[in-house]
Amino acid sequence: MTARLSVICGLLSSAEVFADVGCDHGNCTKYMFSNGLCMRAYITDVSAKSLKKAQTLLKQEIAKGVCIPVVCDGMDGVEEPCDLVLIAGMGGEEIVSILERKPLPARFVLQPMKNAEKVRRFLTARGARLDRDFMFAERGKYYEILRGTASGGSDYTERELRYGRENLRGNAVFLQMMAGEREKLFCRLSGDMQEESRAQLEKRLAEIEEVIHDAQGNL
């Protein structure tokens, strides 16, 4: 199992009915069954060809009737409520599009590949509570992951919506990523450009410097 999948699986908890949306190879659902964490699971993908990879891995569970493969967009073909839903490896906008078509699941783990801010804004606007929200890395790539419940609310600040609550509280991986962004801006500002463009980059650099300073103070 890759480091990314290990982080995702580490945030999964027991559930009666689990849904792995856009399940890829089905490794997370296999983890749930292997560790006795769910009674029943749905694996979904918009492509029947892609879903076959997970069906191969989970053929025993499917034969027993405890794993149900569904070719559908998001959760559109899942007819019963699922008390834990995983959506990983999609863009933030796509995750929001999937979630907004149904009531929020009781519990969720979401791993957007980009636009995590849009996911945070959607969830908090819906009254969801986020209990984990952080960045991690695998082989030089940075990922963000969110875990929470449909109710309870989250009093996120504007900056926390943009960057993630745990990241701003001193996440070393997040600081590493932000330091890289700062270096990229330094390099861009060393070249020639229009004054308007320079002003925008300098504003962004000042913001990054402030975020790094505050996050470092929370280490």
Phi, psi and omega per residue, in radians:
M1 nan 2.354 -3.132
T2 -1.227 2.860 3.114
A3 -1.064 -0.681 3.133
R4 -1.074 -0.815 3.141
L5 -1.164 -0.577 3.099
S6 -1.108 -0.715 3.098
V7 -1.123 -0.788 -3.133
I8 -1.064 -0.881 -3.104
C9 -1.118 -0.542 3.129
G10 -1.149 -0.302 3.120
L11 -1.725 -0.061 3.128
L12 -1.441 2.490 3.138
S13 -2.154 3.092 -3.090
S14 -1.198 2.581 -3.117
A15 -2.672 2.606 3.022
E16 -1.284 -0.847 3.127
V17 -2.195 2.092 -3.102
F18 -1.932 2.498 3.057
A19 -2.204 2.237 3.093
D20 -1.931 1.729 -3.007
V21 -1.573 2.191 -3.026
G22 1.154 0.941 -2.818
C23 -1.251 -0.132 -3.132
D24 0.963 -2.142 -3.100
H25 -1.439 -0.100 3.110
G26 1.456 0.265 -3.078
N27 -1.105 -0.650 -3.109
C28 -1.214 -0.663 3.079
T29 -1.184 -0.675 3.069
K30 -1.052 -0.714 3.084
Y31 -1.037 -0.777 -3.131
M32 -1.051 -0.817 -3.130
F33 -1.204 -0.747 -3.087
S34 -1.096 -0.491 -3.112
N35 -1.800 0.215 3.097
G36 1.083 0.613 -3.048
L37 -1.678 -0.146 3.099
C38 -2.549 2.667 3.083
M39 -1.540 -0.593 -3.070
R40 -2.619 2.636 -3.113
A41 -2.527 2.564 2.983
Y42 -1.896 2.343 2.989
I43 -2.027 2.261 -3.075
T44 -2.259 2.644 2.995
D45 -2.764 2.594 -3.139
V46 -1.267 -0.310 -3.110
S47 -1.969 2.179 3.093
A48 -1.094 -0.631 3.129
K49 -1.130 -0.756 3.124
S50 -1.171 -0.651 -3.102
L51 -1.146 -0.451 -3.117
K52 -1.075 -0.493 3.112
K53 -1.083 -0.786 3.118
A54 -1.236 -0.624 3.124
Q55 -1.101 -0.599 3.109
T56 -1.158 -0.801 -3.136
L57 -1.137 -0.624 -3.011
L58 -1.859 0.453 -3.048
K59 -1.069 -0.603 3.124
Q60 -1.184 -0.768 3.129
E61 -1.167 -0.625 3.099
I62 -1.159 -0.733 3.131
A63 -1.086 -0.570 3.121
K64 -1.369 -0.201 -3.140
G65 1.471 0.169 -3.118
V66 -1.705 -0.177 3.075
C67 -2.141 2.167 -3.046
I68 -2.001 1.931 3.076
P69 -1.416 2.384 -3.121
V70 -2.382 2.161 3.024
V71 -1.501 1.924 -3.105
C72 -2.859 2.931 3.070
D73 -1.505 1.956 3.139
G74 1.157 -2.086 3.125
M75 -1.962 0.272 -3.036
D76 -1.056 -0.494 -3.107
G77 -1.716 0.095 3.116
V78 -1.617 1.986 -2.953
E79 -1.562 -0.313 -3.119
E80 -1.963 2.693 3.113
P81 -1.121 2.474 3.093
C82 -2.019 2.236 -3.060
D83 -1.451 -0.146 3.001
L84 -2.503 2.198 -3.120
V85 -2.172 2.292 3.043
L86 -1.944 2.240 2.986
I87 -2.276 1.942 -3.070
A88 -2.322 2.589 3.023
G89 1.461 0.243 3.084
M90 -2.024 2.888 3.055
G91 -1.231 2.720 -3.121
G92 -1.051 -0.688 3.140
E93 -1.127 -0.663 3.117
E94 -1.178 -0.694 3.097
I95 -1.083 -0.778 3.108
V96 -1.062 -0.742 -3.141
S97 -1.052 -0.664 3.114
I98 -1.205 -0.804 -3.051
L99 -1.229 -0.581 -3.032
E100 -1.309 -0.169 -3.135
R101 -1.496 -0.147 3.131
K102 -2.473 2.877 3.002
P103 -1.018 2.556 3.125
L104 -1.052 2.420 3.069
P105 -1.137 2.701 -3.113
A106 -0.959 -0.735 3.095
R107 -2.398 2.618 -3.091
F108 -2.607 2.667 2.953
V109 -2.265 2.145 -3.050
L110 -2.198 2.296 -3.140
Q111 -2.246 1.463 3.133
P112 -1.278 2.470 3.114
M113 -1.399 -0.355 3.065
K114 -2.806 2.944 3.099
N115 1.014 0.725 3.079
A116 -1.073 -0.549 3.125
E117 -1.008 -0.710 -3.136
K118 -1.150 -0.592 3.100
V119 -1.194 -0.776 3.107
R120 -1.024 -0.803 -3.101
R121 -1.101 -0.726 3.123
F122 -1.108 -0.841 -3.078
L123 -1.124 -0.811 -3.116
T124 -1.169 -0.596 3.086
A125 -1.154 -0.485 3.119
R126 -1.498 -0.013 3.132
G127 1.513 0.226 3.137
A128 -1.272 2.721 3.067
R129 -1.930 2.228 3.101
L130 -1.791 2.102 3.110
D131 -1.819 -0.247 2.990
R132 -2.400 2.424 -3.090
D133 -2.858 1.645 -3.015
F134 -2.636 2.917 3.100
M135 -1.823 2.500 3.028
F136 -2.420 2.978 -3.054
A137 -2.273 2.636 3.025
E138 -2.557 2.072 3.085
R139 0.905 0.799 3.072
G140 1.411 0.003 3.103
K141 -1.855 2.521 -3.103
Y142 -1.851 2.404 -3.127
Y143 -2.307 2.635 3.044
E144 -2.063 2.558 -3.109
I145 -2.443 2.496 -3.111
L146 -2.282 2.411 3.054
R147 -2.282 2.478 3.139
G148 -3.018 -2.944 -3.125
T149 -2.213 2.779 -3.049
A150 -1.183 -0.436 -3.098
S151 -2.269 2.961 3.129
G152 2.009 -0.462 3.067
G153 1.268 2.667 3.089
S154 -2.354 2.124 -3.114
D155 -1.553 1.112 -3.112
Y156 -1.275 2.436 2.975
T157 -1.387 2.943 3.109
E158 -1.047 -0.728 -3.136
R159 -1.178 -0.658 3.101
E160 -1.142 -0.619 3.062
L161 -1.086 -0.644 -3.098
R162 -1.344 -0.682 -2.969
Y163 -2.027 -0.285 -3.107
G164 1.727 2.286 -3.012
R165 -1.077 -0.895 -3.088
E166 -1.179 -0.531 3.106
N167 -1.080 -0.733 -3.112
L168 -1.310 -0.193 3.122
R169 -1.670 0.268 3.001
G170 1.878 0.629 3.082
N171 -1.318 2.048 -3.067
A172 -1.095 -0.618 3.123
V173 -1.156 -0.749 3.094
F174 -1.068 -0.759 3.122
L175 -1.086 -0.659 3.091
Q176 -1.107 -0.765 3.116
M177 -1.109 -0.772 -3.130
M178 -1.156 -0.619 3.076
A179 -1.102 -0.663 3.077
G180 -1.134 -0.712 3.090
E181 -1.101 -0.675 3.114
R182 -1.093 -0.753 3.136
E183 -1.119 -0.668 3.098
K184 -1.085 -0.701 3.129
L185 -1.178 -0.703 3.077
F186 -0.992 -0.775 -3.130
C187 -1.123 -0.737 3.136
R188 -1.157 -0.672 -3.122
L189 -1.251 -0.289 3.115
S190 -1.341 -0.218 -3.136
G191 -1.672 3.090 3.115
D192 -1.433 2.481 3.103
M193 -2.897 2.918 3.103
Q194 -1.191 2.659 -3.083
E195 -1.060 -0.641 3.133
E196 -1.106 -0.759 3.119
S197 -1.136 -0.711 3.130
R198 -1.103 -0.717 -3.130
A199 -1.109 -0.691 3.129
Q200 -1.142 -0.735 3.134
L201 -1.176 -0.674 3.126
E202 -1.158 -0.630 3.085
K203 -1.138 -0.735 3.112
R204 -1.148 -0.710 3.119
L205 -1.092 -0.739 3.130
A206 -1.090 -0.673 3.111
E207 -1.135 -0.784 3.135
I208 -1.086 -0.745 3.119
E209 -1.036 -0.730 -3.135
E210 -1.166 -0.748 3.141
V211 -1.110 -0.777 3.130
I212 -1.074 -0.784 -3.130
H213 -1.040 -0.815 -3.123
D214 -1.163 -0.731 -3.120
A215 -1.181 -0.666 3.114
Q216 -1.116 -0.578 3.117
G217 -1.204 -0.242 3.133
N218 -1.751 0.036 3.130
L219 -1.183 nan nan
